[in-house]
Amino acid sequence: MTTTKNACEIAETYFTAWEAGDFDTIRGLLADDVDFVGALGTASGIEEALGGLKGLGQVLEKIDVKVRVADGDEVITWFELCTSIAPPTPTANWMHVENGKIARIRVTFDPRGLLAGFETKS
């Protein structure tokens, strides 16, 4: 028997996989034409989206989810992005799921701490 995950379960799997560095699992969650817009850049398609996640994944220590709210195919996850280069960064991630895949991601946060951390790291 095959079950289809709902949007909230897909979002939970996405964040768990990202925190674990499991990019194969993330690849399976993303629509081919996934569209990402965030404070540090944009990405179109799976490869660009994975590239951005892997880049930030190099300094990612923990994703501390505070709350996740779903309304049908829309999911907003509020979390603290904990990295090795900046204080925890309060972050909002809005995902839209279509046909069981993440089709659109919008992320907002104050990027100043991360940008300063990347500059220091270089």
Buried (B, 14 or more C-beta within 10 A) or exposed (E): EEEEEBBBBBBBBBBBBBBEEBBEBBBEBBBEEBBBBBBEEEBEBBEBBBBBBBEBBEBBEEBEBEEBEBEEBBBBBEBBBBBEBBEBBBBEBBBBBEEEBBBBBBBEBEBEBBBEBBEEEE
